[in-house]
């Protein structure tokens, strides 16, 4: 079953994850002269980044004519994240953004253009300026294809070796606590191998499957990050999970309806009746064809409650408002749905700007958004938290030191985290269209730091380490496979996974409370006990997806503990973390990063807090122009933390 990767004295870097962060990092490392082994559980061009729809943020000359700037982008991002980010990395990212767009343009990304030939811009949540570049509603796919072409250039030159359909199993850490490679498994032949590397970059995305149904691809289970975590890497801000306000509910999974729909003028509303006191109440015929509901009986609640931003408030605020509208009994058909209305924009405009999501809705719902308002509800979408990383700030805090070897390294030397699996850029809430930027920026800017780290550590190459360092890790993974395939318990791992998702969604998404989180932790203990009694329906050693899922389930349980325990310890409301028993932001006690470390003796996480660098922009009330108007008897307004 096991073999060792070929001996090679040339320094090598392993990149785990074939999405935008992994591809950008691979390009940057290769152009600096180091070869890369690129691992992906799916073909690179099918990595989850391909599903991104709406766009990528950056200031350009057209935006500057509106009065926008890179600094405004920086301030919006920090404000949108409720001030929980370290500010130097955010400053660097937002000031690099125009260069990133220019580079992508030269690579051939087909950005939408204005009639004058300029790159077109659209509005996105958290900004009053048009500063989001886009390629229809399939921006992620276009960026992925452009970067993959660059990687294939290096692959043709022999400088990149792709390991598609390979699953990362663990980092290999030597006796000095330094990462020197990985153990991975071929998901077709089930062969397990140890691979030497002088640095390892994790670029493995989010953890949507921990919550069962999400907008993520089903391979986004968080297992790779969890495997780094249980082997010593710290995890930051795990409790901050973004629930996207507009998704199509589905029996199998959730499907994203991009924020670009609201950015292009889509309006969110519910059927409602306005009372004599000015408040709105449930409509007596909420199931009526929406086209027959007069304008006077449509409650555009985001526009009324946030007149300055309207439908482009940040995602955490829009999500809680939609959630509360439905909990107050004002949802469409009395259920958990509201309308996202594009019908007023016209078919030609929709198919020119939003064809990608229009086709998705037509396919999975069977209705045409050009004719009938879409029915949507919030869905788990993104993880602001991720592997804890560090950086070197410039003396004036305005950015990071270019080429610093510690740029986005974890607490394990030689182990880096790029993209969504890195906790750094988004704080308590991610602004839409900043994800693609943070992935590509991480790869391009921090990739040089990886190269410098490898060159600076020449005295202890992975190729020179004794075979025992790699054999021990490899044998441990082989033993785990043998244990799982030999198990004769009575529990079904898929049933445990479904129950985990249901519990995590109920306890730790839109609204949370201490008692409910404690109940979820107790439930997690039960699921762990049941996991110890699983058995596999497939024990063969060829393309065994049953084995891969069962192994990942153990890692999802470990990551769920981080999310729940972090949420319990953070006794405040900030960004996407909203607690009904602590409804205000508490800067005095919680303007800090949540840091989780794995306790091997208990299998649970130890939570500590560390200060956040806020030397450029001081925290202020995050209101987005909230008004007090709304539904009669509505709950306390959400989103206005102070």
Helices and strands as residue ranges (DSSP letters): E 2-4, E 12-16, H 20-31, E 35-40, G 44-46, G 48-51, E 56-57, H 61-65, H 70-80, H 87-107, E 121-122, E 132-133, H 139-156, E 160-164, E 166-173, E 179-186, E 192-196, E 199-202, G 208-211, H 223-230, E 235-236, E 241-248, E 255-256, H 260-263, E 267-274, E 280-282, G 290-292, G 295-297, E 298-299, H 301-305, G 310-312, H 315-327, G 332-334, E 338-341, G 343-345, H 347-353, H 355-365, E 374-383, E 386-387, E 415-417, G 419-421, H 435-441, I 442-446, H 447-456, G 458-460, G 462-464, H 467-486, E 491-492, H 493-507, H 514-531, E 534-535, H 545-569, H 587-590, E 592-599, E 604-611
